[in-house]
Amino acid sequence: MMIDAELAPTPEMELGYLLLGVAEQKFQCAPAQLNHEQRREAERIARRQAELERRVLASDEARNVFVPPTEVEGALERIRARYTDLTDLQRELAANGLDEERLRAALARELRVDAVLARVAARTPPVDETELRLYYYLHPEQFQQPETRTARHILITINPTYPENQRDAAFQRAREIARRLDRKPDRFAEQAMKHSECPTALQGGVIGRVKRGSLYPELEAALFALREGAVSDVVESEIGFHVLHCERIHRPGLMSLNDVLPKLREQLTAREAARAQKRWIEQLRTGADRSDMNQEIASHGRN
């Protein structure tokens, strides 16, 4: 993306923008709220980031990297959305030597840096099958699966506005459904589609594969007390009356390699990409330091 030279961030403006981010991320406050020691630390971090960005954008990898204007505007909109009153944003920008146009230019620069780093990461070769399998067998503790249950439910809500959903009537409806399904649990999906007032009714009441800690406590206690294939009594939660069906119990144990392979490939590839970025950044720093040293030696030689 082309930025007007008049609006291109100066080193002071770069520092002002980066200082906003450092203060928020490290100290959870605006730069103006930092004490003296915090300000010194934030400025030190911001200067290091600014120097690293300059080296990234001066690299060969930064050639022909383009950031669409829509991406810059999207980033600007996300910042605006943090403020209920945009005058607060303008005031904070002004306190750091910025305005919205300068902020837009700084965001374009930041996004371009991100794009360069993404280009470096994209050069990382894919993790091969042997490495994935080796990692799986060497780290079995990472692939332990707790007990889970595949479940469906039927919900009858409580709503005094409607006679059939007043508390007593809603409970009686749920209890009658539970009685029918206790005799014929194989009709649970059919009954859910007919009677459930939860959006899951469209899928026959499917909740999916559930682990502990993912449901309302009352529902979890009832579901994990059921035997496989059983239907619960009426269970009340804060959203109404439920009837639960435990379709299958999945015992705890080691997840299969086939089940973990897609996510494991994604995780290890991301890890290798991050390492590649780190190595590349270190090379930039080393190269720049060496260049500075050579210039100093040459300067002494001329003297």
N, C-alpha and C positions, 0 to 999 in steps of 0.2 A: 504494500500500500504506500502511495506517495503522500508525504506530509509536507505542507508548505514550510519552507526553510524558516520563515518568520515565527512559525509555531513549533518548530522542532524543539524538544526539551533541552535546555541548557543544563550543565552539570548541577547548578543550584536547584533547578526545577526537578531534575531526576531525583536528587536527594530529598526534596520536599515530598514527592510522590512516594518514594520508597519508605520514607520515614513514617508516613501514614500507615502503611502496611505493617511495618515492624512494630510500631506502637500498639496496633490492634492485636496482632498475633502473639506478641511476647508479653505485653503488659495489659491487654484488654482495656485500653483507653486511648484517647486522642493525644497527639504529641504535646498539646498545651497542658495536659494533666500530668505529664511526667515530672518527677523530681529531678534534681540535678544529676544524680548518678545514673538514673534510668535514661535520661536524655543523652548522656555521653555514650552509654552502651548502645542505645538505639541508633545514634548517629554513626557509631563505629560499624555496626552491622549494615546500615544503609549504604555507607561508603563502599564497603566490600561488595555488596550486591551490585552497586552502580558500576564498579570497576569490572566485575565479572560480566555484566551485560555488555559493556563496551567491547570486551574481548570476544564474546560470542558473536556479536554483530559485525565484527571486523574479520571473522574467520571465513575461510573458503566455503564452508557449509552454509553460510548465510546468503550466498549469491542466489538471486532469483527467488528468494522466499517471499511469498505474497500473502498478505493478510486481507481478506475481503472487508470492505467498509461495513457490511452488515454485521460482521463479527465484532468489530470495534464498537458499533452502536449497541449491540447486545450486551457487551461488557459494561458500557456506560449506563444502560438501563438498569442493570442489576445493582449497580452502586446507587443510583437514584432511588431504587425501591427500598433501600435501607432507611430512608429518611421520610418521615411523615410530612415534613415541611422542607421544601427544597432550599429555602433561605438558610437553613442550618448547614446544608451541604456547601452552599456558596460561601458561607462564613468560614467553614472549616478549610475549604480550599484556599481562600484568601489568606488565612493565617499561615499557610504553608507555601505562599508565593505562587498559587495556582488559580486558574479559573476553569470553566468547563472545556474550553478549547484546548488549553494546555493539558488538562486531564485526558482529553481524547487522544492527543498526541502521545502522552505517556503510556496510555493503554495500548495504542498501536505498537509502540516499541516493545512493551511487555509481551504482547501476543506474538510479535515477530521472534522474540527470544524463545518463547515456548515452541513455536513452529520449528525453529532451528534444532532445538533439543529433541523434538519429535522426529526430525529427519535423522539425527544421529542414532536415536533408539531404533528406528526402522531398519537400520543396517544390521541389527543383531540377527544372526542366523537362528532359525527355529530350533527349539530343544528337541533332540532326537528321542526316539522311543526307548532306547536303552537307558538313557539318563533318567527318563521319567520312571521307568520300572525300578531302577536302582534306588531312586529317592523314595519310592513307595515302600520298598522292602526294608530300607534302612531306617525309616521313620514311621513305624506302625502306630506309634502313640498319637500321631496327628490324624489318623484316619479311623479312630474309634467312633462308633455310632451309638448314641443312647437309644433306649427303647422308644419306639414311635408307634403310632396307631393310625391306620387309614380310617377316616370317619366321615359320617354324614350327619346332618341335623335338620330338624324341623323347628321353626320359630313361630310362636304365636305372641304377638306384641300386646302390651297393655295400653289402652287408649280410652279414657273415660268418654270421649266424644262419640264413640260408636258402641251401641249396646253389646254387640258380639265380642268386643274387645275390652269391655269392662273387666276388672280383675277376676271376679268369680267366673264369669262366662268364659274368659280366655283360658283359665285354668281347667275348666270342664272340657273345653274343646281339645286342649293338649292331652288331658288324661284319656279321653276317648280314643284319640289317635294312638297313644302309647299302648292301650289295651288291644287295639286291632293289630298293631305291629308286633306285639309280644307273641301273638299266635302265628302271624305271617310276616316275619322280618324281611323276606325276599321282596315284599311290596313297598319297601321303604322309599325307594326313588319315586315311585308312582305317587305315594301319599305326600311326599315333599313337594312335588310339582303341583299337586292339587291344593294343599293347605298351607305350606310354609309361607311366611311373610318376610322372608329374607331373600335377597337377590340370588342366593345360591339355589333357590327353588328351580331356577331355569336349568340347572345342571343336576337335578335330582337331589339337592341338599348337600352336595359334595363340599366338605371342608378341606379334604386332602390328607396328606400325611402329617400328623401332628406330633410334636415333641413337647415335653413338659415345659411350662412357662410361656406357652403361646396362646392359651385360651383364658377366659375368665376362670378364676379359681374354682368356682362351683362346677363349671363344665369339665374342667380338667380332672377334678376328683371323681366325678361320675364316669367319665370316659375311661380313665385308667383303672377303674374298678370293674369294668365289664369284661366278660370273657369274649373271645373272638366269635363274631356272628350275632352277639346279643344286642338287645334294644333296652335303653334305660327307662326308668320311671321319669315322670315330669321333673325337670330341673329348672329352678328359677335363677336368673341372672338379672343384672341391672337393666337389660333391654327386653326382658319378657320371659316366657316359659319355653323350654326346649325339650325335645325328645332326641336322644342321641343313638346312633347305630355304630358300633365298633365292627367294621368290616374285616379288618385284618390287624393282627399284632405282629410287629417287626421287632424281634429280639435284639438286645444290644450285642455289639460285636464289631469286628473289623469290616469296614466297607470294602466292596470288591474293587479291584483295579479298574475294571471297565466303568464303574460308577464314578470314580474319582478322576479318571484320566482327563476329561475335558477341562475341568477346573484346575487340576494340577498343571496341565500344560500352560494354561493362561497365567497361573501364578509364577511358574518358573521362567516363562518367557518375559514377564514383567520384571522379575528380579534381574535377569541377565541384561535387559534393556537399561535398567537403572544403573547397573554396574558399568555398562558401556558408556553411558552419559557421564558418570563420575570419572572414569578413566580419561575421557575426552576433555573434560573440564580441567583435570589435573595437567594434561598435556598443554592446554592453552596457558595455564598459569606458569608452568615450567618454561615454555617457549618465550612467553613475555618477559619473565625474569631474566632469561638468558640474553634476550635481545637488549634489555635495559643494561645488563652488565657489559655487553659488547660495545654499546654506545658510550658507556662511561670510560671503557678502556681506550676507545678510539679518541675520545675527547682529551684524555690525559696525554695520549700520544701526540696529538696536534699541539698541545701546550709544551 
